[in-house]
Amino acid sequence: MNRKSVTIIVLVTAVAAIAYVFFANVSVQRVGTDIGDAAPNYELPMYSGGTGSLTDYEGDVIVMNMWASWCEPCEEEIPALMDFSQSYKQKGVTVLTVNMDLKGSKDAAEEFVKNYNMTNTPAMRDADGEVDELYNINHLPTTYIINRDRTIVEKHAGPLTFEQLEEMVEENL
């Protein structure tokens, strides 16, 4: 082979390698907590027993709600979330609640879950602050709408009504 042929082969190989790296990185979704990011996975104890993870519900539209038993807006919102869960379960929507009582009473949180019959949905406890850290929760309640491929499509800090949940979820069914 002459020098010109070797140079062409090296250049073509370099261009192919650069194109591969570029397109491989473009096609990988970033994991994070912003709209458009892949929601970070976690595994937590569930109030119904055992453990659960976010990926257990991949394929459903997920309404992930962070709450605490001492949070008055959370208490106002939970009945709407539980009603929404029952109304949308057959449409492939999972309402997943995560207790953020990091410093609160375990008994108070368990009573809260019992009073609002929250074990009809996946109800988890973030006892060690794993989800708090992953999602950098600054306000309670905070709700994420996650589409069927685990992409965050909505994020809302503050309580939501049934109608607001419906509006946020309907466009992702």
C-alpha positions in Angstrom: 0.0 0.0 0.0 1.2 3.4 -0.8 1.3 6.4 1.6 -1.8 8.0 0.1 -4.0 4.9 0.7 -2.8 4.5 4.3 -3.6 8.2 4.9 -7.1 7.8 3.5 -7.8 4.6 5.6 -6.6 6.4 8.8 -8.8 9.5 8.0 -11.9 7.4 7.2 -11.3 5.3 10.4 -11.0 8.6 12.5 -14.1 10.1 11.0 -16.0 6.9 11.7 -14.8 6.8 15.3 -15.7 10.4 15.9 -19.2 9.9 14.3 -19.8 6.8 16.5 -18.8 8.7 19.7 -21.0 11.6 18.8 -24.1 9.6 17.9 -23.7 7.2 20.8 -23.6 10.2 23.3 -26.5 11.9 21.6 -28.7 8.8 21.9 -28.1 8.3 25.6 -30.6 10.1 27.8 -29.2 12.1 30.7 -30.3 10.9 34.2 -31.5 13.8 36.4 -34.4 15.6 37.9 -35.2 18.1 35.2 -38.0 17.8 32.6 -36.6 15.6 29.8 -34.2 13.7 32.0 -34.5 10.0 32.8 -35.8 9.8 36.4 -33.2 8.4 38.7 -34.0 4.9 40.0 -34.1 4.0 43.7 -35.2 1.2 45.9 -37.0 1.8 49.2 -39.0 -0.1 51.8 -42.7 -0.2 51.2 -45.5 0.3 53.7 -47.2 -2.9 52.4 -44.0 -4.9 53.1 -40.9 -5.6 51.1 -39.1 -3.1 48.9 -39.9 -1.4 45.6 -38.1 0.6 43.0 -39.1 3.2 40.5 -38.3 0.8 37.7 -40.9 -1.7 39.0 -43.5 0.7 37.4 -41.7 1.4 34.1 -44.2 1.1 31.3 -46.8 3.0 33.3 -47.2 6.7 33.6 -46.0 7.4 37.1 -47.2 10.1 39.4 -44.4 10.2 42.0 -45.4 12.3 45.0 -43.1 13.2 47.9 -44.8 14.0 51.1 -44.4 14.1 54.9 -46.9 13.4 57.7 -46.2 16.8 59.3 -46.8 18.7 56.0 -50.3 20.3 56.0 -50.4 20.8 52.2 -49.5 17.2 51.8 -52.4 16.2 54.0 -54.7 18.3 51.9 -53.5 16.8 48.7 -53.4 13.1 49.6 -57.2 12.4 49.2 -57.0 13.8 45.6 -54.0 11.6 44.9 -55.7 8.5 46.2 -58.9 9.2 44.2 -56.8 9.9 41.1 -55.0 6.6 41.6 -58.2 4.6 41.7 -59.6 6.5 38.7 -56.5 6.1 36.5 -55.1 2.7 37.5 -56.9 0.9 34.6 -55.3 3.4 32.2 -51.8 2.4 33.1 -51.1 5.1 35.7 -49.3 4.4 38.9 -49.5 6.8 41.8 -46.3 6.2 43.8 -45.9 8.1 47.1 -42.6 8.5 48.9 -42.6 9.6 52.6 -39.9 12.1 53.2 -40.3 12.1 57.1 -36.5 12.1 57.5 -36.7 13.6 61.0 -40.3 12.8 61.7 -41.9 10.1 63.7 -42.1 6.7 62.0 -45.4 6.1 63.9 -46.9 9.4 62.6 -46.0 8.4 59.1 -47.5 4.9 59.4 -50.7 6.4 60.9 -50.9 8.9 58.0 -50.5 6.0 55.5 -53.2 4.0 57.3 -55.6 7.0 57.6 -55.5 7.7 53.9 -55.4 4.0 52.8 -52.2 4.7 50.9 -51.2 1.1 50.7 -53.6 0.7 47.7 -50.8 2.4 45.8 -47.1 1.9 46.1 -46.3 3.8 49.3 -42.6 4.0 50.2 -40.5 5.4 53.0 -37.3 7.3 52.3 -35.9 6.6 55.8 -32.3 7.3 54.9 -32.8 10.3 52.6 -31.8 8.5 49.4 -34.7 10.0 47.3 -34.4 13.3 49.0 -30.7 13.5 47.9 -31.3 12.0 44.4 -34.2 14.4 43.6 -32.9 17.4 45.7 -36.3 17.9 47.3 -36.7 21.5 48.6 -40.5 21.7 48.9 -43.2 19.4 50.1 -45.3 18.1 48.5 -43.4 17.7 45.2 -44.9 15.7 42.4 -43.2 14.4 39.3 -45.0 13.0 36.2 -42.9 10.4 34.6 -43.9 8.9 31.2 -43.8 5.3 30.2 -40.1 5.2 29.3 -39.1 6.9 32.7 -38.7 10.4 31.3 -39.7 13.3 33.6 -42.4 15.3 31.7 -43.7 17.4 34.6 -42.5 18.6 38.0 -44.7 20.5 40.5 -43.8 21.8 43.9 -46.9 22.3 46.1 -50.3 20.6 46.4 -52.3 19.4 43.4 -56.0 18.9 42.8 -57.5 15.9 41.0 -58.2 18.2 38.0 -54.6 19.4 37.9 -53.3 15.8 38.0 -55.7 14.8 35.3 -54.5 17.7 33.1 -50.8 16.8 33.6 -51.3 13.1 33.0 -53.8 13.0 30.2 -51.3 14.3 27.6 -48.9 11.5 28.5 -51.3 8.5 28.2 
